Amino acid sequence: MKTSPIKNVGQIGIPVKDIHRAMDFYQNKLGLTILFNTDSMAFFDCDGLRLMLTLPEKEAFDHPSSVIYFQVDNINDTYKDLESKNVVFLDKPHMVTRMGQTETWMVFFKDTEDNTHALMSEVQVKDF
Protein backbone atom coordinates (compact mmCIF):
# COMPACT_ATOMS: atom_id res chain seq x y z
CA MET A 1 0.00 0.00 0.00
CA LYS A 2 1.42 3.34 -1.06
CA THR A 3 1.20 6.12 1.54
CA SER A 4 0.78 9.77 0.73
CA PRO A 5 3.38 12.29 1.87
CA ILE A 6 0.45 14.60 2.73
CA LYS A 7 -0.21 14.46 6.46
CA ASN A 8 -3.17 16.83 6.88
CA VAL A 9 -4.53 20.23 5.89
CA GLY A 10 -2.60 22.96 7.69
CA GLN A 11 -4.25 26.11 6.36
CA ILE A 12 -7.26 27.18 4.33
CA GLY A 13 -7.31 30.54 2.54
CA ILE A 14 -10.55 32.50 2.40
CA PRO A 15 -10.69 35.45 0.00
CA VAL A 16 -12.25 38.60 1.45
CA LYS A 17 -13.20 42.04 0.17
CA ASP A 18 -12.88 43.94 3.47
CA ILE A 19 -10.28 42.52 5.87
CA HIS A 20 -11.55 44.38 8.95
CA ARG A 21 -15.19 43.44 8.40
CA ALA A 22 -14.18 39.80 7.82
CA MET A 23 -11.94 39.75 10.91
CA ASP A 24 -14.85 41.01 13.01
CA PHE A 25 -17.12 38.25 11.66
CA TYR A 26 -14.70 35.37 12.24
CA GLN A 27 -13.53 36.63 15.63
CA ASN A 28 -16.68 38.11 17.18
CA LYS A 29 -19.46 36.10 15.57
CA LEU A 30 -17.84 32.69 15.02
CA GLY A 31 -15.62 33.06 18.09
CA LEU A 32 -12.35 31.96 16.47
CA THR A 33 -9.04 32.98 18.04
CA ILE A 34 -6.98 35.39 15.97
CA LEU A 35 -3.32 34.41 15.74
CA PHE A 36 -2.06 37.56 13.98
CA ASN A 37 -2.93 39.94 11.17
CA THR A 38 -1.41 42.35 8.67
CA ASP A 39 -3.04 45.03 6.49
CA SER A 40 -4.14 42.41 3.96
CA MET A 41 -4.31 39.10 5.88
CA ALA A 42 -5.60 37.67 9.16
CA PHE A 43 -4.88 34.24 10.58
CA PHE A 44 -7.24 32.38 12.92
CA ASP A 45 -6.89 29.13 14.82
CA CYS A 46 -9.63 26.56 14.25
CA ASP A 47 -8.54 23.72 16.58
CA GLY A 48 -5.11 23.45 15.00
CA LEU A 49 -6.17 24.32 11.45
CA ARG A 50 -5.23 27.84 10.35
CA LEU A 51 -7.79 29.92 8.50
CA MET A 52 -6.21 32.70 6.49
CA LEU A 53 -8.44 35.61 5.49
CA THR A 54 -6.79 37.44 2.64
CA LEU A 55 -7.39 40.27 0.23
CA PRO A 56 -6.80 38.64 -3.18
CA GLU A 57 -3.35 39.44 -4.59
CA LYS A 58 -4.53 38.86 -8.18
CA GLU A 59 -7.87 38.96 -9.96
CA ALA A 60 -7.62 35.19 -10.50
CA PHE A 61 -7.98 34.70 -6.73
CA ASP A 62 -10.93 37.10 -6.34
CA HIS A 63 -13.78 34.58 -6.03
CA PRO A 64 -15.76 32.89 -3.24
CA SER A 65 -13.91 30.22 -1.29
CA SER A 66 -14.69 26.53 -0.98
CA VAL A 67 -17.36 25.62 1.55
CA ILE A 68 -15.79 25.11 4.97
CA TYR A 69 -17.71 22.77 7.26
CA PHE A 70 -17.20 23.83 10.88
CA GLN A 71 -17.69 20.91 13.28
CA VAL A 72 -19.79 21.76 16.36
CA ASP A 73 -21.03 19.67 19.28
CA ASN A 74 -24.63 20.93 19.29
CA ILE A 75 -25.79 22.31 15.96
CA ASN A 76 -29.11 23.65 17.27
CA ASP A 77 -27.52 25.59 20.14
CA THR A 78 -24.76 26.95 17.88
CA TYR A 79 -27.33 27.90 15.22
CA LYS A 80 -29.39 29.85 17.79
CA ASP A 81 -26.27 31.55 19.18
CA LEU A 82 -25.00 32.64 15.75
CA GLU A 83 -28.49 33.66 14.62
CA SER A 84 -28.64 35.97 17.67
CA LYS A 85 -25.42 37.56 16.35
CA ASN A 86 -27.12 38.23 12.99
CA VAL A 87 -25.27 35.53 11.06
CA VAL A 88 -27.19 35.00 7.81
CA PHE A 89 -28.29 31.37 7.47
CA LEU A 90 -29.47 29.86 4.18
CA ASP A 91 -31.51 27.13 5.83
CA LYS A 92 -32.26 25.51 9.19
CA PRO A 93 -30.30 22.66 10.81
CA HIS A 94 -31.26 19.43 9.08
CA MET A 95 -30.14 15.82 8.95
CA VAL A 96 -28.31 14.98 5.73
CA THR A 97 -27.55 11.31 6.36
CA ARG A 98 -27.64 8.53 8.88
CA MET A 99 -24.89 5.94 8.94
CA GLY A 100 -25.56 3.28 11.55
CA GLN A 101 -26.00 5.07 14.86
CA THR A 102 -24.58 8.38 13.61
CA GLU A 103 -26.69 11.18 12.13
CA THR A 104 -24.91 13.99 10.29
CA TRP A 105 -26.65 17.36 10.60
CA MET A 106 -25.80 20.57 8.69
CA VAL A 107 -26.87 24.16 8.26
CA PHE A 108 -25.37 26.61 5.75
CA PHE A 109 -24.56 30.30 6.30
CA LYS A 110 -22.92 33.28 4.58
CA ASP A 111 -20.01 35.24 5.96
CA THR A 112 -19.77 39.01 5.46
CA GLU A 113 -17.73 38.46 2.27
CA ASP A 114 -20.44 36.34 0.55
CA ASN A 115 -18.62 33.03 1.13
CA THR A 116 -20.90 30.09 1.96
CA HIS A 117 -19.89 27.86 4.87
CA ALA A 118 -21.64 25.31 7.05
CA LEU A 119 -21.95 24.06 10.58
CA MET A 120 -21.97 20.29 10.92
CA SER A 121 -22.62 17.99 13.82
CA GLU A 122 -22.44 14.23 14.11
CA VAL A 123 -24.94 12.92 16.61
CA GLN A 124 -24.97 9.43 18.11
CA VAL A 125 -28.51 8.00 18.19
CA LYS A 126 -29.93 4.80 19.59
CA ASP A 127 -31.74 2.41 17.28
CA PHE A 128 -35.35 1.80 18.09
Stockholm file with secondary structure:
# STOCKHOLM 1.0

chainA/1-128         MKTSPIKNVGQIGIPVKDIHRAMDFYQNKLGLTILFNTDSMAFFDCDGLRLMLTLPEKEAFDHPSSVIYFQVDNINDTYKDLESKNVVFLDKPHMVTRMGQTETWMVFFKDTEDNTHALMSEVQVKDF
#=GR chainA/1-128 SS CCCCSCCCCCEEEEECSCHHHHHHIIIIISCCEEEEECSSEEEEEETTEEEEEECCSSGGGCSCCCCCEEECSCHHHHHHHHHHTTCEESSCCEEEEEETTEEEEEEEEECTTSCEEEEEEEEECCCC
#=GC SS_cons         CCCCSCCCCCEEEEECSCHHHHHHIIIIISCCEEEEECSSEEEEEETTEEEEEECCSSGGGCSCCCCCEEECSCHHHHHHHHHHTTCEESSCCEEEEEETTEEEEEEEEECTTSCEEEEEEEEECCCC
//
